[in-house]
Amino acid sequence: MIPSANKNAVLPILCATLLTDEPVTLRGVPDITDARQIVELFQRLGSEVDVDFASGVLKVRHNGRLRTEAARLPEGMRSSIMLIPALLARLGEARIEGDVKGCTLGVREIDPHIEVFQTFGVSVTPERGALALSNRGTNGRPFAAASHWLDYASVTTTENFVLCAATAEGTSTLTNAASEPHVQEFCAFLLKMGAKIEGVGTSRLVVEGVERLSGAEHDFTEDFHEIATFLALGAITGGEVAVRNARPDQFPLIDRTFGKFGVEVRHENGWSSARAPGPLKVAHPFTAYILPKVEAAPWPYLPVDLLPIFIALGARAEGEMLYWNKVYEGALGWTSELAKFGAHALSCDPHRVITFGGKPLAPATVESPYIIRVAIALLMLAASIEGASKILNADPIRRAHPRFVENLIALGADVEWA
């Protein structure tokens, strides 16, 4: 199975292309709804866009004066807020209005982003149902250099800081920066454009602003979320799926987490596979009188986006497992849907859930919240149960994974969009 590119790298990189008026070529752009929305915005702005989603090749040039009246953020996608730095740099103004929340994972505040913009000298004016942002720049540069310490290691806030700092006058420093693989890929792209960034992959970034950024070419790497998802699908259904994976160095903790459910992961010759030698079974910890647990938090913890697929494994596996989401307070409410399959999950609080697996399961119709990996987790469990199940509101899958159902069918699954 060939995984697609990581949505969380693709979208900020698309936003970053606005920082240059030279040609940019991207290869491996997935055909997902969020990418299409940003491409459509580029076209409304008057940029030169040549995109073929079938081949994944995008050529774009933001040359000349862009149409200010068209600079409206696409709604319903969290990443659209990363268009703000480039719009401020190119047009001197931008607006935040409507819904830029993305998945329903809990409170998705914009205050950390506003704090970053203000740190770089941006004026923020509340208006009815909107925020108007403007900047005058300094010495011909769009932003003045800044230093900032984030409240928490937010991915999109880190990327917004770097987008502002890349062409700011002077050297900017960010402490408590996010370091996820997609943040690293985003920074690698900016380095190709001529940005000067130190500390990539750590919690402290130092960015020396440059006068201008150049065009670049970039090939997206495989999405570790999608790789792990297909490995989990193979494990929960008793099969063995081989997935192309150029970065097994990102997987030691993910592999060990699979091992907690009796799943063995192998990485050989650029491919990864997972198999359970017997029925899924939770491994008992050596420490007596505690529940085994899966803790998810910002990288280099287990990514919170992957927690739902392990909850699905736990609903199937014999034994009890505690799951702890240390980021989002609204990410675990969906576990009540597991009961419709006959699975047993106990909600401890908004951040923790316990599964009591190994129960007999039956087909069911379940409803997913607007969270990508939750829809997949429910599909995983349905795929492991003989008989027909239905996942309602599964459309979020299309936001991150092109041809997801087609790939499952190729692996032998009987699944279709209704």
C-alpha positions as a Markdown table, in Angstrom:
| # | Residue | x | y | z |
|---|---|---|---|---|
| 1 | Met | 0.0 | 0.0 | 0.0 |
| 2 | Ile | 1.3 | 3.4 | -0.9 |
| 3 | Pro | 0.4 | 6.1 | 1.7 |
| 4 | Ser | -0.4 | 9.7 | 0.8 |
| 5 | Ala | 1.3 | 12.8 | 2.0 |
| 6 | Asn | 0.6 | 14.2 | 5.4 |
| 7 | Lys | -2.2 | 16.7 | 5.3 |
| 8 | Asn | -0.6 | 18.6 | 8.2 |
| 9 | Ala | 2.5 | 19.1 | 6.1 |
| 10 | Val | 0.8 | 19.8 | 2.8 |
| 11 | Leu | -1.5 | 22.6 | 4.1 |
| 12 | Pro | 1.1 | 24.8 | 5.8 |
| 13 | Ile | 3.5 | 24.3 | 2.8 |
| 14 | Leu | 0.7 | 25.5 | 0.5 |
| 15 | Cys | 0.3 | 28.6 | 2.7 |
| 16 | Ala | 4.1 | 29.2 | 2.6 |
| 17 | Thr | 4.1 | 29.3 | -1.2 |
| 18 | Leu | 2.4 | 32.8 | -0.8 |
| 19 | Leu | 5.7 | 34.2 | 0.7 |
| 20 | Thr | 7.4 | 34.1 | -2.7 |
| 21 | Asp | 6.5 | 35.4 | -6.2 |
| 22 | Glu | 8.8 | 32.8 | -7.8 |
| 23 | Pro | 7.5 | 29.5 | -9.2 |
| 24 | Val | 7.0 | 26.6 | -6.8 |
| 25 | Thr | 6.5 | 23.0 | -7.7 |
| 26 | Leu | 5.0 | 20.5 | -5.3 |
| 27 | Arg | 4.8 | 16.7 | -5.9 |
| 28 | Gly | 2.6 | 14.3 | -4.0 |
| 29 | Val | -0.1 | 16.8 | -3.2 |
| 30 | Pro | -3.1 | 14.6 | -2.1 |
| 31 | Asp | -6.6 | 15.1 | -3.5 |
| 32 | Ile | -8.2 | 16.1 | -0.3 |
| 33 | Thr | -10.9 | 18.8 | 0.4 |
| 34 | Asp | -8.6 | 21.1 | 2.4 |
| 35 | Ala | -6.0 | 21.2 | -0.3 |
| 36 | Arg | -8.6 | 21.9 | -3.0 |
| 37 | Gln | -9.9 | 24.8 | -0.9 |
| 38 | Ile | -6.5 | 26.5 | -0.7 |
| 39 | Val | -5.9 | 26.0 | -4.4 |
| 40 | Glu | -9.2 | 27.6 | -5.1 |
| 41 | Leu | -8.2 | 30.5 | -2.9 |
| 42 | Phe | -5.0 | 30.9 | -4.9 |
| 43 | Gln | -7.0 | 31.0 | -8.1 |
| 44 | Arg | -9.3 | 33.7 | -6.7 |
| 45 | Leu | -6.3 | 35.8 | -5.7 |
| 46 | Gly | -5.1 | 35.8 | -9.3 |
| 47 | Ser | -2.2 | 33.4 | -8.9 |
| 48 | Glu | -0.9 | 31.2 | -11.7 |
| 49 | Val | -2.0 | 27.7 | -10.7 |
| 50 | Asp | -1.5 | 24.4 | -12.6 |
| 51 | Val | -2.7 | 21.4 | -10.6 |
| 52 | Asp | -3.2 | 17.8 | -11.5 |
| 53 | Phe | -4.6 | 16.0 | -8.5 |
| 54 | Ala | -4.4 | 12.7 | -10.3 |
| 55 | Ser | -0.6 | 12.9 | -10.5 |
| 56 | Gly | -0.3 | 15.0 | -7.4 |
| 57 | Val | 1.7 | 17.7 | -9.1 |
| 58 | Leu | 1.0 | 21.4 | -8.3 |
| 59 | Lys | 2.8 | 24.3 | -10.0 |
| 60 | Val | 2.0 | 27.7 | -8.6 |
| 61 | Arg | 3.3 | 31.3 | -8.9 |
| 62 | His | 1.9 | 34.1 | -6.9 |
| 63 | Asn | 3.3 | 36.8 | -9.2 |
| 64 | Gly | 2.1 | 40.4 | -9.4 |
| 65 | Arg | -0.5 | 42.1 | -7.2 |
| 66 | Leu | -2.9 | 39.8 | -5.6 |
| 67 | Arg | -6.6 | 40.6 | -5.4 |
| 68 | Thr | -7.2 | 42.0 | -1.8 |
| 69 | Glu | -11.0 | 41.5 | -2.1 |
| 70 | Ala | -10.5 | 37.8 | -2.7 |
| 71 | Ala | -8.4 | 37.2 | 0.4 |
| 72 | Arg | -11.0 | 35.5 | 2.5 |
| 73 | Leu | -10.0 | 32.5 | 4.6 |
| 74 | Pro | -11.6 | 29.2 | 3.6 |
| 75 | Glu | -14.0 | 28.1 | 6.3 |
| 76 | Gly | -14.2 | 24.8 | 8.2 |
| 77 | Met | -10.5 | 24.1 | 8.2 |
| 78 | Arg | -8.1 | 24.9 | 11.0 |
| 79 | Ser | -5.1 | 25.4 | 8.7 |
| 80 | Ser | -6.6 | 28.4 | 6.9 |
| 81 | Ile | -5.3 | 30.6 | 9.8 |
| 82 | Met | -1.8 | 29.9 | 8.4 |
| 83 | Leu | -2.7 | 32.0 | 5.4 |
| 84 | Ile | -2.6 | 35.1 | 7.6 |
| 85 | Pro | 1.2 | 35.8 | 7.7 |
| 86 | Ala | 1.6 | 35.6 | 4.0 |
| 87 | Leu | -1.5 | 37.7 | 3.4 |
| 88 | Leu | -0.2 | 40.3 | 5.8 |
| 89 | Ala | 3.2 | 40.2 | 4.1 |
| 90 | Arg | 1.8 | 40.5 | 0.6 |
| 91 | Leu | -1.2 | 42.7 | 1.2 |
| 92 | Gly | -0.7 | 44.4 | 4.6 |
| 93 | Glu | -4.1 | 43.2 | 5.8 |
| 94 | Ala | -6.1 | 40.1 | 6.5 |
| 95 | Arg | -9.4 | 39.1 | 8.2 |
| 96 | Ile | -10.4 | 36.2 | 10.4 |
| 97 | Glu | -14.1 | 35.6 | 10.2 |
| 98 | Gly | -16.5 | 32.6 | 10.2 |
| 99 | Asp | -15.5 | 29.1 | 11.2 |
| 100 | Val | -11.8 | 28.2 | 11.1 |
| 101 | Lys | -12.1 | 25.5 | 13.8 |
| 102 | Gly | -11.4 | 22.2 | 11.9 |
| 103 | Cys | -12.2 | 19.0 | 13.7 |
| 104 | Thr | -14.4 | 19.0 | 16.7 |
| 105 | Leu | -11.7 | 18.1 | 19.2 |
| 106 | Gly | -12.7 | 20.6 | 21.8 |
| 107 | Val | -11.9 | 24.3 | 22.2 |
| 108 | Arg | -9.7 | 25.3 | 19.3 |
| 109 | Glu | -8.7 | 28.8 | 20.4 |
| 110 | Ile | -7.2 | 31.4 | 18.1 |
| 111 | Asp | -5.7 | 33.5 | 20.9 |
| 112 | Pro | -2.3 | 31.8 | 20.7 |
| 113 | His | -2.2 | 32.8 | 17.0 |
| 114 | Ile | -3.3 | 36.4 | 17.7 |
| 115 | Glu | -0.5 | 36.6 | 20.4 |
| 116 | Val | 2.1 | 35.6 | 17.8 |
| 117 | Phe | 0.8 | 38.1 | 15.3 |
| 118 | Gln | 0.9 | 40.9 | 17.8 |
| 119 | Thr | 4.4 | 39.9 | 18.9 |
| 120 | Phe | 5.5 | 40.6 | 15.3 |
| 121 | Gly | 3.8 | 44.1 | 15.4 |
| 122 | Val | 0.5 | 43.3 | 13.8 |
| 123 | Ser | -2.5 | 45.4 | 14.8 |
| 124 | Val | -5.6 | 43.4 | 15.7 |
| 125 | Thr | -9.0 | 45.2 | 15.7 |
| 126 | Pro | -12.2 | 43.4 | 16.7 |
| 127 | Glu | -15.1 | 44.0 | 14.4 |
| 128 | Arg | -18.6 | 42.5 | 14.3 |
| 129 | Gly | -18.1 | 38.8 | 13.8 |
| 130 | Ala | -14.5 | 39.2 | 12.7 |
| 131 | Leu | -11.0 | 40.3 | 13.5 |
| 132 | Ala | -9.2 | 42.8 | 11.2 |
| 133 | Leu | -5.4 | 42.4 | 11.1 |
| 134 | Ser | -3.0 | 44.9 | 9.6 |
| 135 | Asn | 0.7 | 45.7 | 9.7 |
| 136 | Arg | 2.9 | 48.5 | 8.4 |
| 137 | Gly | 6.1 | 46.6 | 8.5 |
| 138 | Thr | 9.5 | 48.1 | 9.2 |
| 139 | Asn | 12.3 | 49.2 | 6.8 |
| 140 | Gly | 10.6 | 47.6 | 3.9 |
| 141 | Arg | 10.1 | 44.2 | 5.7 |
| 142 | Pro | 6.7 | 42.9 | 6.6 |
| 143 | Phe | 7.4 | 42.2 | 10.2 |
| 144 | Ala | 9.9 | 43.2 | 13.0 |
| 145 | Ala | 11.8 | 40.3 | 14.6 |
| 146 | Ala | 10.2 | 38.8 | 17.8 |
| 147 | Ser | 10.8 | 36.4 | 20.6 |
| 148 | His | 8.0 | 34.4 | 22.0 |
| 149 | Trp | 7.3 | 31.5 | 24.5 |
| 150 | Leu | 4.3 | 29.4 | 23.7 |
| 151 | Asp | 1.8 | 28.4 | 26.4 |
| 152 | Tyr | 1.9 | 24.9 | 24.9 |
| 153 | Ala | 3.6 | 23.2 | 21.9 |
| 154 | Ser | 0.9 | 24.0 | 19.3 |
| 155 | Val | 1.7 | 22.9 | 15.7 |
| 156 | Thr | -0.2 | 25.5 | 13.8 |
| 157 | Thr | 1.0 | 28.3 | 16.1 |
| 158 | Thr | 4.6 | 27.2 | 15.7 |
| 159 | Glu | 4.1 | 27.3 | 11.9 |
| 160 | Asn | 2.5 | 30.7 | 12.1 |
| 161 | Phe | 5.5 | 32.0 | 14.1 |
| 162 | Val | 7.9 | 30.7 | 11.5 |
| 163 | Leu | 5.9 | 32.1 | 8.6 |
| 164 | Cys | 6.1 | 35.5 | 10.2 |
| 165 | Ala | 9.8 | 35.2 | 11.2 |
| 166 | Ala | 11.0 | 34.0 | 7.8 |
| 167 | Thr | 11.0 | 37.4 | 6.3 |
| 168 | Ala | 11.0 | 39.6 | 9.4 |
| 169 | Glu | 13.8 | 42.1 | 10.0 |
| 170 | Gly | 16.2 | 40.5 | 12.5 |
| 171 | Thr | 16.4 | 37.2 | 14.4 |
| 172 | Ser | 13.3 | 35.7 | 16.0 |
| 173 | Thr | 13.2 | 33.0 | 18.7 |
| 174 | Leu | 10.4 | 30.6 | 19.6 |
| 175 | Thr | 10.5 | 28.6 | 22.8 |
| 176 | Asn | 8.2 | 25.6 | 23.4 |
| 177 | Ala | 7.9 | 25.1 | 19.7 |
| 178 | Ala | 6.1 | 22.0 | 18.3 |
| 179 | Ser | 8.5 | 19.4 | 16.7 |
| 180 | Glu | 6.2 | 16.9 | 15.0 |
| 181 | Pro | 7.4 | 15.3 | 11.7 |
| 182 | His | 5.0 | 17.5 | 9.7 |
| 183 | Val | 6.5 | 20.7 | 11.4 |
| 184 | Gln | 9.9 | 19.4 | 10.4 |
| 185 | Glu | 8.9 | 18.9 | 6.8 |
| 186 | Phe | 7.3 | 22.4 | 6.7 |
| 187 | Cys | 10.6 | 23.9 | 8.0 |
| 188 | Ala | 12.6 | 21.8 | 5.4 |
| 189 | Phe | 10.5 | 23.3 | 2.7 |
| 190 | Leu | 11.1 | 26.9 | 3.9 |
| 191 | Leu | 14.8 | 26.1 | 4.0 |
| 192 | Lys | 14.6 | 25.2 | 0.4 |
| 193 | Met | 13.1 | 28.6 | -0.2 |
| 194 | Gly | 16.1 | 30.3 | 1.4 |
| 195 | Ala | 14.8 | 30.7 | 5.0 |
| 196 | Lys | 17.3 | 30.5 | 7.8 |
| 197 | Ile | 16.0 | 28.3 | 10.6 |
| 198 | Glu | 18.0 | 26.6 | 13.4 |
| 199 | Gly | 16.7 | 24.0 | 15.9 |
| 200 | Val | 14.3 | 22.1 | 13.5 |
| 201 | Gly | 13.0 | 19.1 | 15.4 |
| 202 | Thr | 13.6 | 20.6 | 18.8 |
| 203 | Ser | 11.5 | 22.8 | 21.2 |
| 204 | Arg | 13.5 | 26.0 | 20.4 |
| 205 | Leu | 13.6 | 27.6 | 17.0 |
| 206 | Val | 15.8 | 30.5 | 15.9 |
| 207 | Val | 14.8 | 32.1 | 12.6 |
| 208 | Glu | 17.0 | 34.8 | 11.0 |
| 209 | Gly | 14.7 | 36.8 | 8.7 |
| 210 | Val | 15.7 | 37.1 | 5.0 |
| 211 | Glu | 14.8 | 39.9 | 2.6 |
| 212 | Arg | 13.1 | 37.6 | 0.2 |
| 213 | Leu | 12.3 | 33.9 | -0.3 |
| 214 | Ser | 12.8 | 32.1 | -3.6 |
| 215 | Gly | 10.9 | 29.4 | -5.4 |
| 216 | Ala | 11.4 | 25.8 | -4.7 |
| 217 | Glu | 10.6 | 22.2 | -5.5 |
| 218 | His | 9.4 | 19.7 | -3.0 |
| 219 | Asp | 8.4 | 16.0 | -2.9 |
| 220 | Phe | 6.1 | 15.2 | 0.1 |
| 221 | Thr | 7.0 | 12.3 | 2.3 |
| 222 | Glu | 4.5 | 9.6 | 3.4 |
| 223 | Asp | 2.1 | 10.4 | 6.2 |
| 224 | Phe | 3.0 | 8.5 | 9.4 |
| 225 | His | -0.6 | 8.7 | 10.5 |
| 226 | Glu | -1.8 | 6.9 | 7.4 |
| 227 | Ile | 1.0 | 4.3 | 7.7 |
| 228 | Ala | 0.0 | 3.5 | 11.3 |
| 229 | Thr | -3.6 | 3.5 | 10.3 |
| 230 | Phe | -3.2 | 0.8 | 7.7 |
| 231 | Leu | -0.9 | -1.2 | 10.0 |
| 232 | Ala | -3.7 | -1.1 | 12.6 |
| 233 | Leu | -6.3 | -2.1 | 10.0 |
| 234 | Gly | -4.3 | -5.2 | 9.1 |
| 235 | Ala | -3.8 | -6.1 | 12.8 |
| 236 | Ile | -7.4 | -5.7 | 13.9 |
| 237 | Thr | -8.7 | -7.9 | 11.0 |
| 238 | Gly | -6.1 | -10.6 | 11.4 |
| 239 | Gly | -4.4 | -9.8 | 8.1 |
| 240 | Glu | -0.9 | -8.4 | 7.3 |
| 241 | Val | -0.6 | -5.2 | 5.3 |
| 242 | Ala | 2.7 | -3.9 | 3.8 |
| 243 | Val | 2.9 | -0.1 | 3.7 |
| 244 | Arg | 5.7 | 1.9 | 2.1 |
| 245 | Asn | 7.5 | 3.9 | 4.8 |
| 246 | Ala | 10.7 | 5.9 | 4.1 |
| 247 | Arg | 10.9 | 7.1 | 7.8 |
| 248 | Pro | 10.9 | 4.1 | 10.1 |
| 249 | Asp | 13.0 | 6.3 | 12.5 |
| 250 | Gln | 9.7 | 8.0 | 13.4 |
| 251 | Phe | 8.1 | 4.8 | 14.6 |
| 252 | Pro | 9.9 | 3.3 | 17.7 |
| 253 | Leu | 7.2 | 4.6 | 20.2 |
| 254 | Ile | 4.4 | 3.8 | 17.7 |
| 255 | Asp | 5.8 | 0.3 | 17.3 |
| 256 | Arg | 6.0 | -0.2 | 21.1 |
| 257 | Thr | 2.4 | 1.0 | 21.5 |
| 258 | Phe | 1.3 | -1.6 | 18.9 |
| 259 | Gly | 3.2 | -4.1 | 21.0 |
| 260 | Lys | 1.0 | -3.4 | 24.0 |
| 261 | Phe | -1.8 | -5.1 | 22.2 |
| 262 | Gly | 0.2 | -8.1 | 21.0 |
| 263 | Val | 0.9 | -6.6 | 17.5 |
| 264 | Glu | 4.4 | -7.0 | 16.0 |
| 265 | Val | 5.6 | -4.3 | 13.6 |
| 266 | Arg | 8.5 | -4.8 | 11.2 |
| 267 | His | 10.4 | -2.3 | 9.0 |
| 268 | Glu | 12.3 | -3.8 | 6.1 |
| 269 | Asn | 13.6 | -2.3 | 2.8 |
| 270 | Gly | 11.5 | 0.8 | 2.9 |
| 271 | Trp | 8.3 | -1.1 | 3.9 |
| 272 | Ser | 6.4 | -1.6 | 7.2 |
| 273 | Ser | 4.1 | -4.4 | 8.2 |
| 274 | Ala | 2.2 | -5.4 | 11.3 |
| 275 | Arg | 0.8 | -8.8 | 12.4 |
| 276 | Ala | -0.7 | -10.3 | 15.5 |
| 277 | Pro | 0.7 | -13.9 | 15.9 |
| 278 | Gly | -2.5 | -14.7 | 17.9 |
| 279 | Pro | -5.7 | -13.0 | 19.1 |
| 280 | Leu | -5.2 | -9.4 | 20.2 |
| 281 | Lys | -4.3 | -9.4 | 23.9 |
| 282 | Val | -3.2 | -6.5 | 26.2 |
| 283 | Ala | 0.2 | -7.1 | 27.6 |
| 284 | His | 0.3 | -6.9 | 31.4 |
| 285 | Pro | 2.7 | -4.4 | 33.0 |
| 286 | Phe | 5.4 | -5.5 | 35.4 |
| 287 | Thr | 4.2 | -3.0 | 37.9 |
| 288 | Ala | 1.5 | -4.6 | 40.0 |
| 289 | Tyr | -1.9 | -3.1 | 40.6 |
| 290 | Ile | -1.8 | -0.5 | 37.7 |
| 291 | Leu | -3.6 | -0.5 | 34.4 |
| 292 | Pro | -1.5 | -0.6 | 31.3 |
| 293 | Lys | -1.9 | 2.8 | 29.5 |
| 294 | Val | -1.4 | 4.6 | 26.2 |
| 295 | Glu | -0.5 | 8.3 | 26.7 |
| 296 | Ala | -0.8 | 10.7 | 23.8 |
| 297 | Ala | 0.6 | 14.3 | 23.8 |
| 298 | Pro | 2.6 | 16.5 | 21.6 |
| 299 | Trp | 5.6 | 15.0 | 19.8 |
| 300 | Pro | 7.8 | 13.1 | 20.8 |
| 301 | Tyr | 4.9 | 11.5 | 22.7 |
| 302 | Leu | 2.6 | 9.2 | 20.9 |
| 303 | Pro | 0.6 | 11.6 | 18.6 |
| 304 | Val | -2.9 | 12.3 | 19.9 |
| 305 | Asp | -4.2 | 11.9 | 16.3 |
| 306 | Leu | -3.4 | 8.2 | 16.5 |
| 307 | Leu | -5.1 | 7.5 | 19.9 |
| 308 | Pro | -8.5 | 6.5 | 18.3 |
| 309 | Ile | -6.9 | 3.7 | 16.3 |
| 310 | Phe | -5.4 | 2.2 | 19.5 |
| 311 | Ile | -8.8 | 2.6 | 21.2 |
| 312 | Ala | -10.2 | 0.5 | 18.4 |
| 313 | Leu | -7.5 | -2.2 | 19.0 |
| 314 | Gly | -8.3 | -2.1 | 22.7 |
| 315 | Ala | -12.0 | -2.7 | 22.2 |
| 316 | Arg | -11.0 | -5.8 | 20.3 |
| 317 | Ala | -8.1 | -7.0 | 22.5 |
| 318 | Glu | -8.6 | -9.2 | 25.5 |
| 319 | Gly | -7.8 | -7.1 | 28.7 |
| 320 | Glu | -8.1 | -3.6 | 30.0 |
| 321 | Met | -6.2 | -0.5 | 28.7 |
| 322 | Leu | -6.3 | 3.1 | 29.9 |
| 323 | Tyr | -6.0 | 5.9 | 27.3 |
| 324 | Trp | -4.9 | 9.4 | 28.2 |
| 325 | Asn | -5.3 | 12.3 | 25.7 |
| 326 | Lys | -3.2 | 15.1 | 27.2 |
| 327 | Val | -4.2 | 17.7 | 24.6 |
| 328 | Tyr | -7.9 | 17.8 | 23.7 |
| 329 | Glu | -10.7 | 17.8 | 26.2 |
| 330 | Gly | -13.3 | 16.9 | 23.6 |
| 331 | Ala | -11.6 | 14.1 | 21.8 |
| 332 | Leu | -12.9 | 11.0 | 23.6 |
| 333 | Gly | -16.7 | 11.6 | 23.8 |
| 334 | Trp | -17.2 | 9.3 | 20.9 |
| 335 | Thr | -16.3 | 6.1 | 22.8 |
| 336 | Ser | -19.9 | 5.7 | 23.8 |
| 337 | Glu | -20.5 | 4.6 | 20.1 |
| 338 | Leu | -18.4 | 1.5 | 20.8 |
| 339 | Ala | -21.2 | 0.2 | 23.0 |
| 340 | Lys | -23.4 | -0.2 | 19.8 |
| 341 | Phe | -20.9 | -2.8 | 18.6 |
| 342 | Gly | -21.1 | -4.5 | 22.0 |
| 343 | Ala | -17.7 | -3.1 | 23.2 |
| 344 | His | -17.2 | -1.8 | 26.7 |
| 345 | Ala | -15.5 | 1.5 | 27.2 |
| 346 | Leu | -15.6 | 3.6 | 30.4 |
| 347 | Ser | -15.1 | 7.4 | 30.3 |
| 348 | Cys | -13.2 | 8.5 | 33.4 |
| 349 | Asp | -13.1 | 12.2 | 32.5 |
| 350 | Pro | -12.8 | 14.4 | 29.4 |
| 351 | His | -9.2 | 13.2 | 28.9 |
| 352 | Arg | -9.2 | 9.5 | 29.9 |
| 353 | Val | -11.0 | 6.3 | 28.8 |
| 354 | Ile | -10.6 | 2.7 | 29.7 |
| 355 | Thr | -11.5 | -0.2 | 27.4 |
| 356 | Phe | -12.4 | -3.6 | 28.6 |
| 357 | Gly | -11.8 | -5.7 | 25.5 |
| 358 | Gly | -12.4 | -9.2 | 24.4 |
| 359 | Lys | -16.2 | -9.0 | 24.4 |
| 360 | Pro | -18.3 | -10.5 | 21.7 |
| 361 | Leu | -19.0 | -7.8 | 19.0 |
| 362 | Ala | -21.8 | -7.5 | 16.5 |
| 363 | Pro | -22.4 | -5.3 | 13.4 |
| 364 | Ala | -24.0 | -1.9 | 14.1 |
| 365 | Thr | -24.8 | 1.5 | 12.8 |
| 366 | Val | -22.6 | 4.1 | 14.5 |
| 367 | Glu | -22.2 | 7.8 | 14.2 |
| 368 | Ser | -18.8 | 9.6 | 14.1 |
| 369 | Pro | -18.1 | 13.1 | 15.3 |
| 370 | Tyr | -16.3 | 15.4 | 12.9 |
| 371 | Ile | -12.9 | 13.9 | 13.7 |
| 372 | Ile | -10.9 | 12.2 | 11.0 |
| 373 | Arg | -9.2 | 9.4 | 13.0 |
| 374 | Val | -12.4 | 8.6 | 15.0 |
| 375 | Ala | -14.3 | 7.9 | 11.8 |
| 376 | Ile | -11.4 | 5.6 | 10.8 |
| 377 | Ala | -11.4 | 3.9 | 14.3 |
| 378 | Leu | -15.1 | 3.1 | 14.0 |
| 379 | Leu | -14.5 | 1.7 | 10.5 |
| 380 | Met | -11.6 | -0.4 | 11.8 |
| 381 | Leu | -13.8 | -2.0 | 14.4 |
| 382 | Ala | -16.6 | -2.6 | 11.9 |
| 383 | Ala | -14.1 | -4.2 | 9.5 |
| 384 | Ser | -13.2 | -6.7 | 12.2 |
| 385 | Ile | -16.8 | -7.8 | 12.8 |
| 386 | Glu | -18.5 | -10.3 | 10.5 |
| 387 | Gly | -21.6 | -8.7 | 8.9 |
| 388 | Ala | -22.5 | -5.3 | 7.6 |
| 389 | Ser | -22.0 | -2.1 | 9.7 |
| 390 | Lys | -22.6 | 1.5 | 8.7 |
| 391 | Ile | -20.5 | 4.5 | 9.8 |
| 392 | Leu | -22.5 | 7.7 | 9.7 |
| 393 | Asn | -20.8 | 11.1 | 9.2 |
| 394 | Ala | -17.6 | 9.4 | 7.9 |
| 395 | Asp | -16.9 | 12.3 | 5.5 |
| 396 | Pro | -14.0 | 13.7 | 7.6 |
| 397 | Ile | -11.9 | 10.8 | 6.3 |
| 398 | Arg | -11.8 | 12.7 | 2.9 |
| 399 | Arg | -10.1 | 15.7 | 4.6 |
| 400 | Ala | -6.9 | 13.7 | 5.1 |
| 401 | His | -6.9 | 10.4 | 3.1 |
| 402 | Pro | -7.5 | 10.4 | -0.6 |
| 403 | Arg | -8.7 | 7.1 | -2.1 |
| 404 | Phe | -9.0 | 5.6 | 1.4 |
| 405 | Val | -11.9 | 3.4 | 0.5 |
| 406 | Glu | -10.3 | 2.4 | -2.8 |
| 407 | Asn | -7.2 | 1.3 | -0.9 |
| 408 | Leu | -9.2 | -0.8 | 1.5 |
| 409 | Ile | -11.0 | -2.5 | -1.4 |
| 410 | Ala | -7.6 | -3.2 | -2.9 |
| 411 | Leu | -6.6 | -4.9 | 0.3 |
| 412 | Gly | -9.7 | -7.1 | 0.1 |
| 413 | Ala | -12.2 | -5.2 | 2.3 |
| 414 | Asp | -15.9 | -5.0 | 1.4 |
| 415 | Val | -16.5 | -1.3 | 2.0 |
| 416 | Glu | -18.2 | 1.5 | 0.0 |
| 417 | Trp | -19.4 | 5.1 | 0.4 |
| 418 | Ala | -23.2 | 5.2 | 0.8 |
